[in-house]
Amino acid sequence: MDKFKFNKKTDELFKAVISLKNVREAEVFFRDLCTIEEIREMSERWQIAKMVNQSLPYREIAKKLEVSTTTVARVALWLNNGAGGYRLMLNRQKAHHNSSAAFKKS
């Protein structure tokens, strides 16, 4: 099996993604780029990652999201042993949430 390598094509895709300015722009771009099922699967994985990060039991996550425990375990594996992308975004969202909460209290 060939190991995946990022290249100019993937870099161009990621540059397009980071140029999106808001959720609406992301919605229309991803809708054109991906199938509905691909968007559902990515959204599902992100919800699983957030719930695993909250230390919810795998069976509870699987039941709540109507996915298999194998899917939950796979996402948990990448969360804990992957390239760090899930962790990066979880930390970034936590920091954003904390700064937004602090701003509202001021």
Secondary structure, 3 states (H helix, E strand, C coil): CCCCCCCHHHHHHHHHHHCCCCHHHHHHHHHHHCCHHHHHHHHHHHHHHHHHHCCCCHHHHHHHHCCCHHHHHHHHHHHHHCCCHHHHHHHHHHHHHHHHHHHHHC
